[in-house]
Amino acid sequence: MKMVKPRVPEGGAIVDDEEISAEEYSATMKKVLKNEYLQIVRKIIQDIRPPENGTVVEIGPGPGWIGIWLARARPDLHVIGIEPSGDMRRVAGTNAESEGVAGNVQYVDGFVENMGMIPDQSADLVISNGSLHHWSDPQQGLQEILRVLKPTGKIYVQDNRRDYGFGGKIIVHVLGPLIAGKMRKYWISSLKASYTPEEVSQFVGQINAPNWVVKSDVIELSIESR
């Protein structure tokens, strides 16, 4: 039986500090993860296919690149980013302006566990990339996502998985310095704080969302609509 190390919870919202500012973090993430972000955008457009003029809620957008590039590719969509860090909301707003989609994207202060600013059954799609391990109560967060989604709404929540095997170790410990550069230490911290597919399946199983499934690959997991 595979032994999985206990979670090491990570800090909360990312803010300016002595090591890196929100602007530096944004520029680095854009450079390092641009292809991954654009791949997620393509999946949303080609596979999930939000309805025309739909509302997309993004949980923990950070510097906002996924939602911004989604709005640029689908200008009919309205993206609402739920982001507790004022520094990240600041830089995401600047990024949205620079990409010409400030009218399609808005950022509000909040946490996934309490999205009171989003009405019941009003979202066509809820997305999140790399924020699940930051949620203080994943089960409550998923319950809130279920509340704000329309009956026909869809979910796409992606994050790292803590129980990565040999292939994941090659990616993280051998290729990691080349892939992530100075951001690798933050990646390692996030991996230690992440959940396993089994743990996430338990969270999903506790709410009434029969059309949600948990998928996983070498180093990532996701919650998706069937």
C-alpha positions in Angstrom: 0.0 0.0 0.0 1.3 3.4 -1.0 2.2 5.7 2.0 1.1 9.3 1.6 2.7 12.0 3.7 0.3 14.1 5.8 -0.7 17.5 4.4 1.3 20.5 5.3 -1.2 23.4 5.1 0.1 26.4 3.2 -0.5 30.0 4.0 -3.6 31.9 2.9 -3.8 34.6 0.2 -0.7 35.6 -1.7 0.3 39.2 -0.9 3.3 41.5 -1.5 6.3 40.6 0.6 10.0 41.3 0.8 10.8 38.4 -1.6 8.4 39.1 -4.4 5.7 41.7 -5.2 2.3 40.8 -6.7 3.5 42.4 -10.0 6.7 40.2 -10.0 4.6 37.1 -9.1 2.2 37.9 -12.0 5.0 38.4 -14.5 6.8 35.2 -13.5 3.6 33.1 -13.5 2.7 34.4 -17.0 6.2 33.5 -18.3 6.4 30.0 -16.6 2.8 28.9 -16.9 1.5 30.6 -20.0 1.2 27.4 -22.1 -0.6 25.6 -19.2 -3.0 28.6 -18.7 -3.8 28.7 -22.5 -4.3 24.9 -22.5 -6.9 25.4 -19.7 -8.6 28.2 -21.7 -8.7 25.9 -24.8 -10.3 23.1 -22.7 -12.9 25.5 -21.4 -13.8 26.8 -24.9 -13.6 23.5 -26.8 -14.7 20.9 -24.3 -16.8 22.7 -21.6 -18.2 25.2 -24.0 -19.8 27.9 -21.8 -23.1 29.2 -23.2 -23.2 32.5 -25.1 -23.2 35.5 -22.7 -22.5 33.2 -19.8 -21.3 34.0 -16.3 -18.0 32.4 -15.2 -16.9 32.5 -11.6 -13.2 32.0 -11.1 -12.0 31.0 -7.6 -8.6 32.3 -6.5 -7.6 33.8 -9.9 -4.4 35.4 -8.4 -3.0 37.6 -11.2 -6.0 36.6 -13.4 -4.4 35.2 -16.5 -6.8 32.3 -17.1 -9.9 34.4 -16.7 -8.4 37.3 -18.7 -7.4 35.1 -21.6 -10.7 33.3 -21.5 -12.5 36.7 -21.7 -10.2 37.7 -24.6 -11.0 34.5 -26.5 -14.8 34.7 -25.6 -15.7 38.4 -25.2 -19.3 37.4 -24.7 -18.5 35.9 -21.3 -18.5 37.8 -18.0 -15.8 36.6 -15.6 -16.1 37.2 -11.8 -12.9 36.5 -9.9 -13.3 35.7 -6.2 -9.9 36.7 -4.7 -9.1 37.4 -1.0 -5.8 39.1 -1.7 -6.0 42.9 -2.3 -2.6 42.8 -3.9 -3.7 40.1 -6.4 -6.9 42.0 -7.2 -4.8 45.1 -7.9 -2.5 43.3 -10.3 -5.2 41.3 -11.9 -7.2 44.5 -12.6 -4.1 46.0 -14.2 -3.6 42.9 -16.3 -7.2 42.9 -17.5 -6.8 46.5 -18.6 -3.6 45.8 -20.4 -5.2 42.8 -22.2 -8.2 44.9 -23.2 -10.9 43.0 -21.3 -11.5 45.2 -18.2 -15.1 45.4 -19.2 -15.6 41.7 -19.2 -13.7 40.8 -16.0 -14.3 42.0 -12.4 -12.5 41.0 -9.2 -14.2 40.9 -5.8 -13.0 40.3 -2.3 -14.1 37.0 -0.9 -13.5 33.3 -0.2 -15.0 30.2 -1.9 -16.6 29.1 1.4 -18.8 32.2 1.5 -19.7 33.7 -1.9 -22.6 35.7 -0.7 -22.1 38.2 -3.4 -23.0 35.6 -6.0 -26.7 34.8 -6.3 -28.1 31.3 -6.2 -28.0 29.4 -9.5 -26.5 32.3 -11.4 -23.2 30.9 -12.7 -22.9 28.9 -15.9 -19.4 27.7 -15.0 -17.1 27.8 -11.9 -13.4 27.4 -12.5 -10.3 27.3 -10.4 -6.7 26.5 -11.0 -4.2 25.9 -8.1 -6.3 27.3 -5.3 -8.1 24.2 -3.9 -5.3 23.5 -1.4 -5.7 27.1 0.0 -9.4 26.6 0.8 -10.0 26.5 4.6 -13.0 24.1 4.2 -13.0 22.3 0.8 -16.4 20.6 1.5 -18.1 24.0 2.3 -16.4 25.5 -0.7 -17.8 22.9 -3.0 -21.2 23.3 -1.4 -21.0 27.0 -2.2 -20.0 26.3 -5.8 -23.0 24.0 -6.1 -25.2 26.7 -4.7 -24.1 29.4 -7.2 -24.2 27.1 -10.3 -27.2 27.0 -12.5 -28.8 23.5 -12.7 -27.1 23.2 -16.1 -23.9 24.8 -14.8 -20.5 23.1 -14.9 -17.4 22.9 -12.7 -13.7 22.7 -13.5 -11.5 22.8 -10.4 -7.9 21.8 -11.0 -5.0 21.5 -8.5 -1.8 19.5 -7.7 -2.0 16.1 -6.1 0.0 15.3 -3.0 0.4 11.6 -3.7 2.3 11.9 -7.0 4.4 8.9 -7.8 7.7 8.2 -9.6 6.7 10.1 -12.8 5.7 13.1 -10.7 9.0 13.0 -8.8 10.8 13.2 -12.1 8.8 16.3 -13.1 9.1 18.0 -9.7 12.6 17.2 -8.6 14.5 16.7 -11.9 12.7 19.0 -14.3 11.3 21.3 -11.7 14.2 23.7 -11.5 14.0 24.1 -15.3 10.2 24.4 -15.4 9.6 26.7 -12.4 12.9 28.4 -11.7 12.8 30.5 -8.5 9.1 29.7 -8.2 9.9 26.0 -7.5 9.9 26.4 -3.7 6.4 27.8 -3.9 5.4 24.8 -6.1 6.9 22.4 -3.6 5.0 24.1 -0.8 1.8 23.8 -2.8 2.3 20.2 -3.5 2.8 19.4 0.2 -0.5 21.3 1.0 -2.5 19.6 -1.8 -5.0 16.8 -1.5 -5.1 13.3 -2.9 -7.8 12.2 -5.4 -9.3 10.0 -2.7 -9.5 12.9 -0.3 -11.2 15.1 -2.9 -13.6 12.3 -3.8 -14.6 12.2 -0.2 -15.4 16.0 -0.3 -17.4 15.6 -3.4 -19.2 12.6 -2.0 -20.5 14.7 0.9 -22.5 17.0 -1.2 -25.4 16.3 -3.6 -23.5 16.7 -6.9 -23.9 13.3 -8.7 -22.7 14.7 -12.0 -19.3 15.8 -10.6 -16.3 13.4 -11.1 -12.7 13.5 -9.8 -10.0 12.9 -12.4 -6.3 12.7 -11.9 -3.0 12.3 -13.9 0.6 12.0 -12.9 0.8 15.2 -10.8 -2.6 16.9 -11.0 -6.3 16.3 -10.1 -9.5 17.9 -11.1 -13.2 18.1 -10.3 -15.2 18.2 -13.5 -18.8 17.9 -14.7 -19.6 14.7 -16.5 
